[in-house]
Amino acid sequence: MASIRLLHLGKLGPEALHRAYAGLAEAQGEQDMPILLLAQSDAHLSLGAAQGPGAELDRQACERLDIPVLRRPLGGGVVWVDPGQLNYFFIFPAAAGVRRAPELFARVAPW
């Protein structure tokens, strides 16, 4: 069975949550072990990299309800991040060749 490095960062603010996985992915060397990052965060809405808040959200309602809205560096779709959920991120070095969901599932199934 392959190895994976487990990092649990506890509870992070919304900005720190998204900086954590992006920073770890950027810093990861080609021969580094894959990472499973676990963290919780304060409630917020997370927009995908290519989404526009004007088209996806009622900004006035978000402001009225004091809901933070952030744009994450990856992915698509609006995601509600709940303070009670455990967020997990699999981070593979580029050399691992994981590009699509089936490849990811085949790699993480042993864990």
N, CA, C and O of each residue as an XYZ file, in Angstrom:
444
protein
N       0.843     -1.180      0.000
C       0.000      0.000      0.000
C       0.886      1.240      0.000
O       1.894      1.305      0.703
N       0.494      2.201     -0.788
C       1.240      3.457     -0.859
C       1.066      4.253      0.427
O       0.120      4.036      1.183
N       1.984      5.167      0.661
C       1.932      6.010      1.850
C       1.326      7.364      1.523
O       1.329      7.815      0.378
N       0.811      7.991      2.557
C       0.276      9.336      2.437
C       0.622     10.092      3.715
O       0.647      9.517      4.803
N       0.882     11.362      3.573
C       1.181     12.212      4.728
C      -0.124     12.849      5.182
O      -0.805     13.495      4.386
N      -0.481     12.676      6.450
C      -1.709     13.221      7.005
C      -1.400     14.486      7.787
O      -0.582     14.473      8.707
N      -2.058     15.579      7.420
C      -1.924     16.849      8.136
C      -3.304     17.285      8.591
O      -4.212     17.430      7.772
N      -3.470     17.496      9.895
C      -4.730     18.022     10.424
C      -4.437     19.400     10.988
O      -3.698     19.531     11.964
N      -5.011     20.422     10.384
C      -4.703     21.791     10.761
C      -5.702     22.398     11.742
O      -5.607     23.580     12.069
N      -6.652     21.603     12.210
C      -7.624     22.133     13.160
C      -8.595     23.070     12.465
O      -9.001     22.833     11.327
N      -8.968     24.152     13.172
C      -9.921     25.109     12.610
C      -9.178     26.329     12.076
O      -8.370     26.938     12.778
N      -9.463     26.673     10.827
C      -8.830     27.807     10.157
C      -9.892     28.809      9.713
O     -11.052     28.449      9.512
N      -9.495     30.042      9.565
C     -10.367     31.025      8.942
C     -10.545     30.681      7.478
O      -9.733     29.940      6.923
N     -11.589     31.199      6.831
C     -11.830     30.860      5.424
C     -10.640     31.126      4.505
O     -10.300     30.280      3.678
N     -10.013     32.274      4.635
C      -8.877     32.585      3.766
C      -7.725     31.616      4.000
O      -7.094     31.145      3.053
N      -7.458     31.322      5.276
C      -6.355     30.415      5.613
C      -6.621     29.006      5.105
O      -5.690     28.319      4.683
N      -7.861     28.566      5.136
C      -8.206     27.231      4.638
C      -7.793     27.093      3.178
O      -7.128     26.127      2.805
N      -8.186     28.054      2.359
C      -7.901     27.953      0.927
C      -6.430     28.216      0.608
O      -5.897     27.658     -0.351
N      -5.782     29.049      1.390
C      -4.335     29.264      1.202
C      -3.550     28.005      1.587
O      -2.511     27.719      0.991
N      -4.039     27.251      2.579
C      -3.317     26.074      3.057
C      -3.156     25.024      1.962
O      -2.038     24.599      1.673
N      -4.258     24.604      1.354
C      -4.110     23.550      0.335
C      -3.409     24.065     -0.917
O      -2.640     23.337     -1.543
N      -3.670     25.311     -1.282
C      -3.005     25.858     -2.464
C      -1.503     25.989     -2.223
O      -0.704     25.670     -3.104
N      -1.116     26.454     -1.039
C       0.306     26.608     -0.713
C       1.026     25.281     -0.626
O       2.155     25.156     -1.102
N       0.383     24.275     -0.017
C       1.005     22.952      0.067
C       1.186     22.348     -1.322
O       2.216     21.737     -1.605
N       0.199     22.515     -2.176
C       0.308     21.988     -3.541
C       1.438     22.679     -4.298
O       2.197     22.032     -5.019
N       1.542     23.983     -4.131
C       2.586     24.731     -4.829
C       3.981     24.356     -4.325
O       4.930     24.305     -5.107
N       4.105     24.097     -3.037
C       5.412     23.797     -2.446
C       5.823     22.337     -2.627
O       6.985     21.996     -2.410
N       4.903     21.485     -3.014
C       5.174     20.058     -3.090
C       6.142     19.732     -4.225
O       5.954     20.153     -5.366
N       7.176     18.977     -3.884
C       8.138     18.525     -4.883
C       7.643     17.291     -5.605
O       6.737     16.604     -5.133
N       8.243     17.011     -6.753
C       7.791     15.885     -7.571
C       7.934     14.531     -6.881
O       7.175     13.606     -7.172
N       8.896     14.405     -5.974
C       9.108     13.129     -5.297
C       8.465     13.081     -3.905
O       8.600     12.088     -3.191
N       7.771     14.151     -3.525
C       7.150     14.190     -2.200
C       5.980     13.225     -2.107
O       5.355     12.876     -3.109
N       5.703     12.808     -0.893
C       4.599     11.923     -0.608
C       3.276     12.687     -0.795
O       3.218     13.876     -0.481
N       2.222     12.039     -1.293
C       0.913     12.696     -1.361
C       0.479     13.143      0.043
O       0.905     12.580      1.052
N      -0.362     14.150      0.076
C      -0.829     14.716      1.345
C      -2.340     14.591      1.426
O      -3.047     14.835      0.448
N      -2.828     14.210      2.596
C      -4.246     14.320      2.921
C      -4.346     15.410      3.971
O      -3.901     15.229      5.104
N      -4.923     16.531      3.605
C      -5.052     17.686      4.481
C      -6.466     17.722      5.049
O      -7.443     17.654      4.303
N      -6.571     17.829      6.361
C      -7.857     17.924      7.046
C      -7.917     19.250      7.783
O      -6.930     19.671      8.386
N      -9.063     19.909      7.739
C      -9.234     21.168      8.462
C     -10.714     21.516      8.521
O     -11.502     21.093      7.675
N     -11.070     22.284      9.518
C     -12.397     22.879      9.610
C     -12.247     24.374      9.390
O     -11.142     24.914      9.453
N     -13.356     25.032      9.132
C     -13.309     26.462      8.867
C     -14.589     27.117      9.342
O     -15.615     26.461      9.519
N     -14.511     28.412      9.544
C     -15.715     29.185      9.804
C     -16.597     29.130      8.558
O     -16.108     28.895      7.453
N     -17.890     29.347      8.743
C     -18.840     29.291      7.634
C     -18.504     30.331      6.571
O     -18.164     31.472      6.882
N     -18.607     29.913      5.311
C     -18.432     30.829      4.180
C     -18.880     30.164      2.889
O     -19.049     28.947      2.821
N     -19.069     30.991      1.869
C     -19.322     30.501      0.523
C     -18.022     30.570     -0.256
O     -17.295     31.561     -0.186
N     -17.739     29.519     -0.993
C     -16.520     29.448     -1.770
C     -16.884     29.340     -3.248
O     -17.541     28.390     -3.674
N     -16.444     30.330     -4.019
C     -16.668     30.327     -5.462
C     -15.498     29.665     -6.168
O     -14.352     29.792     -5.737
N     -15.790     28.952     -7.261
C     -14.731     28.378     -8.074
C     -13.923     29.460     -8.772
O     -14.351     30.610     -8.864
N     -12.765     29.083     -9.255
C     -11.814     30.028     -9.837
C     -12.394     30.846    -10.987
O     -12.037     32.013    -11.147
N     -13.270     30.267    -11.780
C     -13.778     30.957    -12.963
C     -15.166     31.555    -12.761
O     -15.765     32.055    -13.713
N     -15.678     31.510    -11.559
C     -17.026     32.010    -11.320
C     -17.046     33.488    -10.969
O     -16.117     34.010    -10.352
N     -18.106     34.141    -11.368
C     -18.301     35.539    -11.016
C     -19.376     35.658     -9.956
O     -20.467     35.115    -10.130
N     -19.104     36.346     -8.872
C     -20.095     36.445     -7.800
C     -21.404     37.089     -8.247
O     -22.466     36.743     -7.729
N     -21.347     38.012     -9.193
C     -22.563     38.658     -9.657
C     -23.524     37.686    -10.329
O     -24.741     37.839    -10.224
N     -22.987     36.699    -11.010
C     -23.813     35.723    -11.718
C     -24.239     34.565    -10.822
O     -25.229     33.894    -11.113
N     -23.514     34.323     -9.749
C     -23.740     33.141     -8.928
C     -24.490     33.416     -7.617
O     -25.142     32.524     -7.073
N     -24.395     34.643     -7.120
C     -24.878     34.924     -5.776
C     -25.771     36.143     -5.709
O     -25.745     37.010     -6.582
N     -26.546     36.189     -4.672
C     -27.255     37.408     -4.305
C     -26.344     38.113     -3.301
O     -26.408     37.855     -2.099
N     -25.497     39.006     -3.814
C     -24.481     39.666     -2.966
C     -25.117     40.438     -1.822
O     -24.582     40.448     -0.713
N     -26.244     41.083     -2.071
C     -26.897     41.839     -1.005
C     -27.349     40.928      0.124
O     -27.222     41.284      1.296
N     -27.876     39.754     -0.215
C     -28.295     38.804      0.813
C     -27.093     38.303      1.604
O     -27.167     38.154      2.824
N     -25.981     38.043      0.908
C     -24.766     37.590      1.604
C     -24.281     38.657      2.582
O     -23.890     38.348      3.707
N     -24.310     39.910      2.142
C     -23.879     41.005      3.015
C     -24.836     41.171      4.188
O     -24.402     41.337      5.328
N     -26.120     41.127      3.915
C     -27.134     41.274      4.963
C     -27.011     40.170      6.017
O     -27.188     40.422      7.209
N     -26.712     38.963      5.579
C     -26.585     37.819      6.488
C     -25.161     37.644      7.011
O     -24.885     36.712      7.766
N     -24.260     38.540      6.610
C     -22.860     38.512      7.033
C     -22.186     37.177      6.682
O     -21.503     36.568      7.506
N     -22.400     36.749      5.441
C     -21.800     35.505      4.944
C     -20.564     35.862      4.133
O     -20.680     36.496      3.084
N     -19.384     35.465      4.598
C     -18.169     35.715      3.811
C     -18.199     34.939      2.487
O     -18.642     33.792      2.436
N     -17.727     35.576      1.441
C     -17.641     34.955      0.120
C     -16.196     35.050     -0.343
O     -15.617     36.136     -0.392
N     -15.618     33.897     -0.684
C     -14.242     33.858     -1.160
C     -14.189     33.130     -2.489
O     -15.053     32.307     -2.793
N     -13.177     33.433     -3.274
C     -12.926     32.696     -4.517
C     -11.733     31.782     -4.252
O     -10.658     32.241     -3.867
N     -11.937     30.482     -4.465
C     -10.839     29.540     -4.268
C     -10.023     29.443     -5.547
O     -10.518     29.774     -6.624
N      -8.781     28.994     -5.440
C      -7.911     28.976     -6.616
C      -8.231     27.860     -7.611
O      -7.675     27.846     -8.709
N      -9.111     26.929     -7.255
C      -9.402     25.778     -8.110
C     -10.897     25.554     -8.237
O     -11.699     26.184     -7.547
N     -11.249     24.660     -9.115
C     -12.577     24.092     -9.157
C     -13.669     25.014     -9.652
O     -13.453     26.190     -9.947
N     -14.841     24.435     -9.729
C     -16.022     25.160    -10.159
C     -17.154     24.892     -9.202
O     -17.085     23.983     -8.374
N     -18.172     25.669     -9.315
C     -19.340     25.489     -8.473
C     -19.218     26.212     -7.148
O     -18.145     26.280     -6.550
N     -20.338     26.748     -6.706
C     -20.388     27.405     -5.404
C     -20.460     26.326     -4.335
O     -21.224     25.369     -4.460
N     -19.667     26.479     -3.289
C     -19.638     25.510     -2.193
C     -19.908     26.239     -0.884
O     -19.271     27.248     -0.583
N     -20.853     25.724     -0.110
C     -21.091     26.222      1.234
C     -20.178     25.432      2.173
O     -20.277     24.208      2.255
N     -19.303     26.126      2.869
C     -18.414     25.487      3.842
C     -19.024     25.732      5.214
O     -19.113     26.868      5.679
N     -19.433     24.662      5.839
C     -20.116     24.710      7.124
C     -19.112     24.531      8.252
O     -18.191     23.726      8.121
N     -19.261     25.257      9.359
C     -18.282     25.120     10.439
C     -18.267     23.738     11.083
O     -17.301     23.388     11.761
N     -19.312     22.953     10.886
C     -19.361     21.617     11.477
C     -18.771     20.526     10.609
O     -18.643     19.387     11.059
N     -18.411     20.839      9.389
C     -17.899     19.798      8.499
C     -16.377     19.725      8.557
O     -15.698     20.710      8.847
N     -15.872     18.555      8.278
C     -14.436     18.347      8.149
C     -14.111     18.392      6.661
O     -14.607     17.579      5.881
N     -13.278     19.344      6.280
C     -12.864     19.490      4.887
C     -11.625     18.642      4.659
O     -10.732     18.601      5.506
N     -11.566     17.974      3.537
C     -10.381     17.184      3.219
C      -9.927     17.477      1.797
O     -10.734     17.680      0.890
N      -8.624     17.491      1.637
C      -7.996     17.796      0.356
C      -6.899     16.773      0.119
O      -5.993     16.631      0.940
N      -6.971     16.058     -0.997
C      -5.888     15.174     -1.407
C      -4.977     15.989     -2.311
O      -5.429     16.560     -3.304
N      -3.698     16.043     -1.972
C      -2.734     16.826     -2.727
C      -1.652     15.875     -3.227
O      -0.888     15.313     -2.443
N      -1.603     15.707     -4.540
C      -0.630     14.810     -5.151
C       0.428     15.615     -5.892
O       0.120     16.649     -6.486
N       1.682     15.144     -5.860
C       2.698     15.820     -6.670
C       2.346     15.690     -8.151
O       1.720     14.716     -8.570
N       2.755     16.678     -8.929
C       2.443     16.667    -10.359
C       2.939     15.390    -11.036
O       2.293     14.886    -11.955
N       4.074     14.868    -10.593
C       4.651     13.669    -11.203
C       3.779     12.432    -11.004
O       3.960     11.442    -11.712
N       2.838     12.464    -10.059
C       1.963     11.311     -9.815
C       0.989     11.104    -10.969
O       0.443     10.012    -11.127
N       0.766     12.137    -11.777
C      -0.088     12.000    -12.948
C      -1.571     11.911    -12.656
O      -2.329     11.433    -13.500
N      -2.010     12.352    -11.494
C      -3.435     12.321    -11.167
C      -4.091     13.543    -11.815
O      -3.845     14.677    -11.405
N      -4.922     13.302    -12.823
C      -5.536     14.398    -13.566
C      -7.060     14.366    -13.539
O      -7.702     15.404    -13.696
N      -7.643     13.191    -13.343
C      -9.100     13.051    -13.411
C      -9.604     12.237    -12.218
O      -8.851     11.493    -11.590
N     -10.886     12.395    -11.925
C     -11.488     11.749    -10.759
C     -11.244     10.234    -10.705
O     -10.885      9.739     -9.636
N     -11.417      9.470    -11.789
C     -11.177      8.028    -11.677
C      -9.745      7.688    -11.232
O      -9.529      6.737    -10.481
N      -8.782      8.475    -11.704
C      -7.398      8.252    -11.284
C      -7.238      8.553     -9.794
O      -6.542      7.829     -9.083
N      -7.873      9.603     -9.333
C      -7.832      9.963     -7.918
C      -8.455      8.864     -7.077
O      -7.866      8.436     -6.085
N      -9.635      8.403     -7.458
C     -10.320      7.376     -6.675
C      -9.491      6.100     -6.597
O      -9.431      5.468     -5.543
N      -8.856      5.717     -7.690
C      -8.002      4.518     -7.674
C      -6.838      4.676     -6.703
O      -6.423      3.714     -6.056
N      -6.317      5.896     -6.608
C      -5.176      6.148     -5.703
C      -5.580      6.195     -4.239
O      -4.855      5.684     -3.385
N      -6.725      6.798     -3.932
C      -7.098      7.013     -2.525
C      -7.885      5.851     -1.931
O      -8.037      5.780     -0.711
N      -8.384      4.950     -2.748
C      -9.187      3.843     -2.228
C      -8.485      3.056     -1.108
O      -9.153      2.674     -0.147
N      -7.177      2.798     -1.187
C      -6.537      2.056     -0.092
C      -6.569      2.797      1.249
O      -6.504      2.158      2.299
N      -6.668      4.124      1.236
C      -6.676      4.873      2.488
C      -8.061      4.967      3.048
O      -8.260      5.566      4.105
